[in-house]
Amino acid sequence: MNQTRRLLLSLFAALVLSSAVTARAATGTLDIYFIDVEGGAATLIVTPAGQSLLIDTGFPGERDAGRIAKVALEVAGLKQIDHCVITHWHRDHVGGVPTLAKLIPIKNYYDHGLPQTIAADMQAEFIEAYKQTTGGNSITLKPGDEIKLQRSPKSPPLKVRVITSAGVVLGEQSSTPQIRPCGENFEPKAEDTSDNANSIAILLTFGRFRFFDGGDLTWNVENRLACPKDIIGAVDVFQVDHHGVDSSNNPVLARALKARVAIIDNGPRKGAESQTFATLKSDPELQAIYQLHRNLRATDKENTMAGYIANEEEACQGNFIKLSIAPNAGSYTVTIPAKQISRRFRTR
């Protein structure tokens, strides 16, 4: 390939990316992509001003990093990831960082603090790879911190606030004791000593629209989000905690959130478990449940309707779910592009 042809192709690629960003910015929507990393987590938020926030990066290797980069570059039209939050130190959340950083620039990293010792549920090689990739320049988030995202002049106010980090809930001074009796029907589980309980949880607000992502928070910490004080309040969309496993998704929290839409980032044989599904189904406020995968270990009745499942088979194409909030934040649309299925919901 001669130099002129290379230059023309480079200019064409830049034009395509520029057009994509311009077109998306013109719509004024806030877009959230739930990327299929098959039981890990990768949630990409793109503002009307074109800034981006990625929450978690899936498993190590090329598959998940490739899927995230494809959505970011080709679908969302990004040139970089402005902010990347790692909710906790498990391989299905932090593992994709080094490979992804080679596919698309990542400008700022956030976490709940690098571990002083490597616990049994962590793998040192993935934490070391993260440290090497970030150059040790990640930002430790604490409850109450905000990640500043640029907003368009005519867009509603946009805020991303940290609700939990390192086991501490907003308004608390300490993570201990983890189990704190509260509420008439208080039912604790055994104390969770894994890093799941340390997950960063964020609340995104865009005008009237509200979205909660709790990472892999587990039962006892979730209880503290709702009792004795409802820390979060009602939301429109809930990214179901911990891929929808039953050690998380305390009904006390689910009732407090009053979500209209729940999205489960599960894999074909991980997450979207029966107790969690029953908890969601019993919520009178909930209008729709979406899953990244059909749970192949469960019956049809323990999965949402087929049209709301992005990937039906275990050997899948990695289809994503897209959430678009209208420019005035008065409504939002959930779409599974691969199925050409969309549904619009009104913001609370």
N, C-alpha and C positions, 0 to 999 in steps of 0.2 A: 504494500500500500504506500503510495507516494505521499509526500508531505502535504500537498494541497488537499488531497482527499481526506487525510487525517484531520486537517483543520476544518474542512467543511462538515465532517461528521461531528466534531467537537462542538461547532457552532450550532448544528442542528439539535444535538442533545441538550445544550444549554437553553435553546429556544423552547424545546418541549417542556423542560422543567420550569422555566420562567412562565410559560403559558399556563401550566397546571397551577402554579402558585397564584397567578393573577386571577384565574378563573375561580379558584376556591375562595380567595379573598373577596372577590366580587359578590359571592353568595352571602358572605358575612356569617356563615355558620361556624359553630364550635363543633369539631369532629372528634370522636373517640373511637379508636379501632381496637377491638379485642382480637388479638392475633393468636392463631392456633399454634401453641407450642406443646401440644399433646400432654396436658397435665401439669405443665409449668405455668408461668405467668408472663405476659407481655402486653401491656395496655398503653397505647400511644394516643396522646392527647395533642390536637393541633388547634391553635386558637385562630380566630378570624384575622389576626394580624400576621399569621404564618409562623408563630413561635411554636415550639414542640416540647412536650414533656413525656418521657418514656418511663413507665413504672415497671421495673423488672425486665429481664432479658432472656428468660427461658433456660433450657439445658445447654451444657457445653457442646461444641461441635458446630458443623456447618448448617445443619437443617434449620434450627431455630433462628440463628443469626441471619441466615439467608431469607427466611420468611419475614422477619422484622424489617430487614433492609429493603425488601421488595415492596412492602406496603409503604414504608417511609418514602422511598425514592420514586417509585412508579405510580403509586395510588395517591398518596398525599402530596407528592411533588416537592418534598423537602430536599434541602442540600446538606442539612446537618441535624443532629439531635441537640437541642439547646440545653436540656436538662434531663438527667437520668437518675431516677431514684431506685435504689436497691432496698427493698423492704426488710430483708433479713438474709442470713448467710447460708441458705440452703442452695444446693446446686441447680435446682429447677428455677431459681430466681436470679442468682448471680452468675451462673455458669456461662451465659452467652456473651458476657462483656468483652473479652479479648478479641474474639472473632468478629463481633459486630463492629467494634471500633476500627477494624481494618476495612470494613465495607462502607461505613459512613462516619464522618467526624462526630464525636460526642464532646460537647464543650464543658459541661459541668456535671459533677457526680455528687450524689447525696446518699447517706446511709445512717444507721442508728449508732454508729461508732464501731471502729475496727476492734475485733475481739482481742483481749489480752492473752487469753489461752484458747486453744482449739478444743471445743467441746466434742463429745462423742457423736453428736448429730451433724457436725460440720466436717468439711474436707479441706485440709490445709492448702492443697494445690490450687483450688478455685479462689480462695481468699488471697493467696499469694499472686495469682494471675491478675486479680482485680487490682491489688496494690501496685503491681508493675504497670498495668495499663493506665491507672490514674496518676501514677507518679507520686502516690501518697497525698494527693491534693483533693481528696473528697471532703465534703462538708457534712458534719454531724448534725442531724436534725433532732430537735426536741419539741415536745408538745407546745403548741402555740406559735411555732415558727411558720412563716409563710414563704412560699416559692413565688417570687415575683415574675409574672408573665405579662408581656406587653399586650395591651388591648388596643383595638381600633378606636378612633375618636368617637364613632357613632354607636359602638357596641355597648351593651350593658356592662356593669362592673363585673370583673372576673377575679376570683380569689381561690388560691389553693392553700389550705391551712392544715398543719399537722395536728392530728387528734391524739395519736399514741406514738410512742417511740421508746424502745428499750424497756418495755413493760410498764411504763409510766403513762397514765391517762391524763388528759388535759385537766388542770385544776388540782392534781395530786402532787405531792412532793416526793413520793417514793414508789417503787414498784412492789414493795413488800408491806404486809403479806399479800400474796397473790389472791388467796381466797378470802373474801370479805363478806360475811353473811349479810344479805340485803334482800328485802322483799318477802312477801307472805309465802310465795311458792319457791323460795330459793333452793336450787338443786345444783350444788357444785360437782365438778368432776375432780379427779385426782390432780394435784398440782402439775402443771405442764412445765417441765424443766428444759424443753427444747427451745430453739431460737424462734420457733413460731410465735411464742408468746411475746417476743420482743419486736414483732413486726411494726413497721411504720404504717400508720393508717392515715389517709388523707380525706378531707372533705373539699370538693370543688363546688364552688357556686358561680353561676353565670346568670346575673339578673335573678329571676325567680327560680331558675333551674338549680337542682342540687343532686350531686353524685357522690356516693361513698365507696371508697376502695380500702378495705381493711387488711390487705395482704393475706397472711396466713394466721391472723389472730385466732386464738382458741377460747374456749368456753368461759373460763373464769375471768379473763380480762374483758371479754365481751360483756359480761354481766355488769362490770364496773362502768361501762359506757352508758348504761341505761338506768342504773340504780346505785345510790339514792337519787341521783340527778340524771336527767336525760341530756347527755352531753351533745348529741348530734341533732336530734329533732327529726322531723319527717323529711324524707328525701324522695326524689323522683325515681332514680335508678340506683340499684344496689349491686355492685360486683360481689357476688356471694363469697363469703370468706373461705379461704383455704380450699379452693376448688370444689367446695360443696361437700366436704367430708363431715362425718357426724361428730367428731371431736370438737368441731367448731359450730357456728351458726346456732347459738343459744337462742331459744324462742323469745327470751326477754328482750334481746337486742332486735330481733326480727320484728317484734310487735312495735317497738319504739320507732324503728325506721319508717314503718308504714309505706314501704316502697310500692310504686306502681309497676315497675319493671325490675325483674331480677335477671342477671346474666351470670351464668356459671362457666368459669374457664377450666373445664374438666378435660380429661383424656378419655379414651375409649374404655379403659379399665382402671381409671383413677378418678375419684370424686363423684359428685352428683349422687351421693348416697341416700338411702331410703329415708332415714330420719330427717335429714335436711330437706329432702324433697317434700316430705309430708308437712314439715314446718312451713315451708313456702306456700304449699297448696292450701293450708288452713288459714292463711292470712286474707281476710276479706278485702283489704286494700289492694292486693296484688292483682294486676290485670293480665300479666304475661310473664312466662318464664322462658328464657332462651338458654341453650346449651351449645358450647363449641363442639361437643361430641355427644353422640348417643352413648349412654352407659350400657355397654354390652353385657354387664354382669347383672343387670336389672330387667324387670319385665317392662312391657310397653307402658303399663299404667304408672310405672315409677320413672318414666321419662316424659319430658314435655312433648307436645304434638310435633309430628315430623317436620312440618314447615318451619318450626322454630329451632331446629337443630342444624348447625352449619355443616357438620360432617357425620354422615350416617354409618360409614364403614371404617373398620380399623385401618385399612390401607387407604389413606385419604389424600386429598390434594392440599390440605391445610387451609380450608376456607375460613375466612374471618367474618366477624360481625361488626357492623358499623353503626354508630350512634351519631346522629346529626341534630344539634340543637339549633332551632331557628334563630335568625339574627336578633329578634326581639325577645328571645328566650320564652316565648309563650307556648311553644310546642316543640316536640322532638320526634324524630323518626328513627326506628330501628330497622336495619336492612341486612339481609344476608345476600350480598351481591351475586354469589354463585348460583343461588336459587331464584334470583330476581323476585324476592319476596320482601315487601316493606309494610310497616304498619306505623301509623302516626298516633301519638299520644299528646294529650294536653298537659302542660306543666301545672303543678298544683296552684 
